[in-house]
Amino acid sequence: MLRAFAERRRLETGGRVLFLDGGDALEKGALAEIRSRGEATVRLLDHLALDARTIGNHDFAWGLESVQQQLASESHQVLASNIHGEGFHAKRTAIFEVGCVRVGVFGLVTNPYDETDERVDGPYLGTLTHEHDPGDVDRYVGVATALVRELRDEKVDVVIGLNHLGLARDRALIDNVPGLDLVVSAHDHAPIAGYVQGKYGAMVATGSFLGGRADARVGETTLEIDLKTRAVRFTSTAASRVDDLRDLDPSVQAEVERLQQCFAPDADVAIADLESPLGPYNVDAWTSVLDAALHAKFPEASAFLYEQWTSGGLIKGELPKGPVTPQMLADFAFSERQRVGGPGFTAFDELVVDAAVMRDFCSAPLRERMHRVCPAEIAEQSYRVVIERRPLYAPSLAFTTVPKTWPQPIDANAVEVMDVLIDYARARGKACKALDRDAQAPCR
């Protein structure tokens, strides 16, 4: 639909269109991507007929090889103006001839995130330097000013910042960077109604969250350029839900189906059934299912710890009553790999601890929205304990008083929440049992 929409606009305007993407195409829950470690999504990007895209923080999720595959695209320009490192060949800027107008584009990338889903001032993948203004990780005015100057020296008529920074940091740019005409802002998932006019330029944002999310949107912004004076005027902006676009490109649809068949042919095949709907806010119901799934996945474990957040935690989607597929479970509990290149921050590690550590673990006072399962008695022996990675890396998130001793993460052992649930659902379906209770259900 996106490609067909862009191609129609190109026909209607005589080619006076730039089709841009602000990043985070990867890691949105598609099983074909997960099972191919990013390859399916990267291949599909090359079929969208983009002019340029900026890499987002989630586009680093599958490691350096995946990033290099994205940078090698021959179908569109790939920008990451403030990321530097050996073997990293993203474009710093790109210039397009759009009708009689020269348009310069740069793309700034936000800083990486750690295992607790918090932004950190450091390199991507351990080696790729992230550039920001000196002494302030939230400010990119100096970096953007230099990029605008480079593009203006190339005699461009329009300068666009195709940024993956977020609204607040992009707002600082349109107020403080002379010569910047427009910022297409990505990273935050909040849309702007219309546009924001700054001292020097304007900012637009669809807040889109692609990849199986129901609120995915495509924005359309119109600029008018006086060919005599080269003055730039912002005339209109609008956003459309991707699901509402009426065009469908047969070649893209064929590639989607081919990639699905190649990497996740069972993604939409029912493997179990639900007696009642599940979602983030019926916490007791999904906790019961997840506890049972964890016991099945880790049969030797004596204790479990994870978050029961209703927003931003393990469970992010909705499951309706009735048949359940692997893709539905992946959408229900999709993972975000933080630090990039590693497991999801909501994945589970299974660790071996002694009795003293187990006593500390089971007696420490919990914070709200945390769920812990412990044995009734603790004997002098070793135990296996399964802990979600976010509180494993930052126990202060789980406990008001952190245990005196705390196990070290072993990420090689990490298992994603979706995989725990998918395996459990398959077993329940084969046993002709409902996923959420001991009731007879169709055999799957």
C-alpha positions, 0 to 999 in steps of 0.5 A, spaced: 500 500 500 505 504 501 509 503 495 502 504 491 500 510 494 507 513 493 507 511 486 500 514 485 503 521 488 509 521 483 504 520 477 499 526 479 505 531 480 510 529 475 515 526 479 515 532 484 515 527 490 520 525 495 518 518 499 521 518 506 522 514 512 524 516 519 526 509 521 525 503 526 522 499 520 525 493 524 523 490 530 515 490 530 513 483 531 513 480 525 515 473 525 518 472 518 523 478 521 524 475 528 526 468 525 530 471 519 534 475 524 531 482 520 533 479 513 525 479 511 524 486 513 530 489 510 529 485 503 522 488 503 524 495 504 528 495 498 521 494 494 517 500 497 521 505 492 523 509 498 527 515 496 531 515 503 530 513 510 534 514 516 536 508 521 532 508 527 535 505 534 531 499 533 534 498 526 540 496 529 537 490 533 539 484 529 547 486 529 552 489 525 551 484 519 543 486 519 545 494 519 550 493 513 545 489 509 541 495 510 546 500 508 548 496 502 541 498 499 541 500 492 534 502 492 534 508 496 539 512 500 540 510 507 542 516 512 545 516 519 548 523 519 551 522 526 553 515 527 560 513 525 565 507 525 569 503 521 565 499 516 559 503 517 557 507 510 551 510 511 550 517 508 551 523 511 547 527 507 543 526 500 541 531 495 535 530 490 533 533 484 525 534 484 523 538 478 527 544 478 529 544 485 535 541 489 533 538 496 538 536 501 536 531 506 540 529 512 538 524 518 540 524 525 539 518 530 537 518 537 542 515 542 542 507 544 538 504 549 540 499 555 537 492 558 532 496 562 530 500 556 533 507 558 537 511 553 544 511 554 550 515 552 554 510 548 556 507 542 551 502 538 553 495 538 560 497 542 563 500 536 559 505 532 560 512 535 553 516 536 555 524 535 551 529 539 552 536 541 558 536 546 556 535 554 549 534 552 546 528 549 539 531 548 542 536 544 543 536 536 543 543 534 551 544 533 551 537 529 545 539 525 547 546 524 554 543 521 549 539 516 545 544 514 551 548 512 554 543 508 548 542 504 547 549 503 554 550 500 552 544 495 547 550 493 540 546 495 534 550 495 531 546 501 533 542 507 530 537 510 532 533 517 529 526 516 530 525 524 530 519 528 530 523 535 523 525 538 519 531 538 523 535 543 530 534 540 527 536 533 523 542 536 530 545 538 532 544 531 527 548 528 528 554 533 535 554 533 538 552 526 538 557 521 537 554 514 533 548 516 526 548 512 523 542 515 524 536 520 520 530 519 520 527 526 520 520 528 522 516 534 516 518 538 510 515 537 505 521 538 503 524 532 503 532 531 496 534 528 498 539 522 505 541 524 509 545 528 512 552 526 519 554 529 523 560 528 526 557 522 523 551 520 517 547 521 516 540 524 511 534 522 510 527 525 505 522 524 507 518 530 507 512 526 508 505 529 509 500 523 509 492 523 502 490 525 500 495 529 493 498 527 495 505 528 500 505 522 500 512 518 503 515 512 504 523 512 504 527 506 507 534 506 507 540 501 512 545 500 512 550 495 518 553 492 518 560 488 523 558 482 525 566 482 527 567 489 528 560 492 523 562 498 520 556 501 513 556 503 510 550 507 503 549 505 499 543 507 500 537 511 496 531 512 496 523 515 492 517 513 492 510 516 495 505 512 489 501 513 485 506 509 489 506 503 486 504 497 492 502 493 495 495 493 502 494 489 501 487 486 509 486 486 510 488 494 504 484 496 507 478 492 514 479 496 510 479 502 507 473 501 514 470 499 518 472 505 512 469 509 512 463 506 520 462 506 521 464 513 514 463 517 510 459 513 506 457 520 505 464 522 498 465 521 496 457 523 492 456 529 495 452 534 491 453 540 484 456 542 482 461 548 476 461 552 476 468 554 480 474 551 486 476 554 490 483 554 494 488 558 489 490 563 486 483 565 493 482 569 490 476 573 488 472 567 495 473 562 499 472 569 496 465 570 497 463 563 504 466 563 506 462 569 503 456 566 507 457 560 514 458 564 513 452 568 512 448 562 518 452 559 523 451 565 520 445 569 526 445 573 525 452 575 523 453 583 522 461 582 520 466 577 520 474 577 517 479 572 513 485 571 506 486 571 506 492 567 499 494 563 503 498 559 510 498 556 511 491 560 511 484 557 504 484 554 503 489 549 497 487 545 490 483 545 488 476 544 481 475 542 477 469 544 478 463 539 483 461 535 490 463 536 496 463 532 504 464 533 503 471 529 498 473 534 502 471 540 508 475 537 504 481 537 501 480 544 508 479 547 513 482 542 520 483 544 525 489 543 532 488 543 536 492 548 542 493 548 541 492 540 544 486 538 542 482 544 536 479 547 529 483 548 529 486 555 523 482 557 526 476 555 527 471 561 534 468 563 534 462 567 540 462 573 542 457 578 543 460 585 544 457 592 540 457 598 542 464 601 541 468 594 534 464 594 532 466 601 534 474 599 530 473 592 524 471 596 524 475 602 526 482 599 520 487 599 517 487 592 515 494 588 508 494 585 506 491 578 512 486 580 510 478 580 514 473 584 513 466 585 517 462 590 518 455 593 514 454 600 520 452 603 528 453 602 533 448 603 540 448 603 541 446 595 542 449 589 536 452 585 534 455 578 530 461 578 527 465 572 528 472 571 526 477 566 532 481 563 530 488 565 529 487 573 535 482 572 539 488 570 536 493 574 534 489 581 532 496 584 526 496 579 523 490 582 525 491 589 524 497 594 530 494 598 535 490 593 537 483 595 544 483 598 546 478 593 544 478 586 545 473 580 549 475 574 545 475 567 547 470 562 544 472 556 546 466 552 540 463 556 535 468 554 528 466 552 523 471 549 516 471 552 513 470 545 517 464 544 515 461 551 507 463 550 508 460 543 511 453 545 506 453 551 500 454 546 502 449 541 503 444 547 496 446 549 493 445 542 496 438 541 493 436 548 486 439 545 486 444 551 484 451 551 490 456 552 487 459 558 484 454 562 483 446 563 477 446 558 476 441 552 478 445 545 479 443 538 485 439 537 491 443 533 
